[in-house]
Amino acid sequence: MGGTCSGPSLKDLPKKILIIGNSGGGKTHLLYSWVLGTNDLDTVPTDSFNVERVAVEGKVYMVWDLCGRKDFRLKRRQFYHGTDGVVYIIDALSDIEDTIDDLAKVTMERDLNSLPFLVLINKRKDINSDLVIKVESALKNHPGSSQVMDVNIMDKESVSAALIQLHKMLTSTSSVIP
């Protein structure tokens, strides 16, 4: 005889979000700004990962902040399965060629290639370059939805706008799960 299983349906479970980017880009600061609602934070570099619940407009997300060091990139794959969306942070003052190359590779990963990507460019106002063109070029083969957005990780309103944009991307692409 079979039984029935009661409890929350799959659509009620928190969606899994990954925050990826190079080391020092502001990933941890962004995560804890979303969690704590403040930008007055002193964060330390992430050694492997941080995970926190983030709520916005009644929806709960499990947000995973992954280490950005080059030696951790191969280990990132173990976190990809079950992901519903990706935030990729670019520090405009970092090694742009390496960052763009990494972004292009990540968008084509089997477990991520159809997911929404929110690419946040931090500190772009500090440089004068064609960074947005390079980012859009890296995203051109990504079949999922993508959005490029300037952000100032140190500004509460900018960080909040990024969270709202992520939420919009995830709720507009979500399908109804029975």
N, C-alpha and C positions, 0 to 999 in steps of 0.2 A: 504494500500500500504506500502510496506517495503522500507526502505531507505538503503543507504550504509553508512558505517562508514569508514572514512578515517583517516589516522594518522599512527603512527609507528606500525609495526607488533609486535607480542609478542617476536619474536627473537631479536628485536632491543632494548627491554627494558633491563635495567641493571639487572644483576643477583644478588641475595641476598646471602650474605656470613655472617655467624656468627663466631665471635671469642669468644671462650669459654675456661674456665680454672679456676683454683683456684685464689683467691685474691692474688695480688702481683706478679703474674707470668709474667707480661710484656705485657698484652693484649692491654692496652691503648697506651703504648709506641710503640708497633708494628703498631697499626692503624695510629697514627699520624706520625710515620716515613714514612709509605707508602704515606700518604697524603702530607706531607711537604717535603719529600725527604731529610730529615736530621735526625740525631740521637742525636743531641744536644738539648734534650728536658727535661723539668721538668714537669712531669705529676702528677696529683693527683688521688687518688683512685676513681674509678667509683662507683657512688651511685646506679645507675640503668642501664643506657645504654648510649652509644655514637653511632652516626651513621654518616658516611661520604661517599662521593663518591671517589672511587679510580680508576684511569685509568691505564691500562697497555696494550701496543701494540694495541691501538685503541679500546679496550673493556673497558666498564665502569661497575664497580661493586658497589653495595651499601653494605658497610661493617658495620655490627652491632657488637660493642664491648659490651658484656654483663657483668654485675657485677659478680665477682667471689666469693662473700661471700656465706657461706653455707646457710644462711637464705634466699638467693635470688634464690636458685636452683629450687624450685618449681615454681617460677615466670618465669623462663627461658622458660618454655613451650609455653607461649603466643607469643614468638618470632619465634617459629619453623616453623609454616605454611608458605609455599612459599619459603623456603630456598633452595638454589641450591648447597651449599657447606659449609663445616665447617672447621675452623682452631681451633684446640685444643692445647693450650699452656700449657706445663708442666714446672714448675720451678723445676729443679733437686734437689734443696735444701729444697723443701717443704715436706709436709706429703705425701710421695709417695703412701702408701697403700690407703689413702683416694682418692688421685688423680686417681689412676689406677681404683679403684672401680667406681668413677664418670665417667671416660672415658668409661668403659664397659657399664654402664647404658645409657649414652648419645648415644652411637653408636646403641643401640637397640630401641631408641625412634621411634615411628611409623612414625613421619614426617621426621626423619633424617636417618633411617636405610639403605636406598639405596643410600645415597648421598656420594660424595667424601669427605674423611676426610684427612686433612693434619695435622699431629701431629708434633708439633715443640717442641723439648726439649731444653730449655734454661739452660745454665750453667752446662751442663753435664760434661764438661771438668774439673769442680771443684770437682767432686766426682768420686769414682771408684766403680761402681756397675753394676748390670745386669739390669739396667733400660730399655734398649731397648727390652730385652727379655720379661720383664713384660708388656711393652706397646704393643708389638706384640701379646702377649697372650690375652690382653684385646680386641684387634681388631680381633681376630680369628673368631668370629661369625658374624662379620659385613659383610653383603653381598655386600656393595658398595666398590668402590676402596678406598684404603688408602695408605698413604705414611708417613713414619717416617723420620724426618730430624733434625739434630742438628742445632741450631741457636744461635747466640749471639745477643741478642736484642740491644746491644749497638754498634754493628758493622754494618755500612751502607751496605757493600757488602753482609753480611749474611742476612740481612733483605730484601734486593732486591732479592736475590736468592730465598728466601721463597715466595715472591710475584710472581716471574716468575714460580716457581713450582706449586703454586696454580692455576695460569692462565693456565698452561699446563694441569693440571688435569681437569679443568672445560671445556676447549675447546676440549679435547679428548673424554669426556663423553657426550658432549651436542649433542642432536639430533636436526634435522632440524624441526622447527615448521612452519607449513604453514601460 
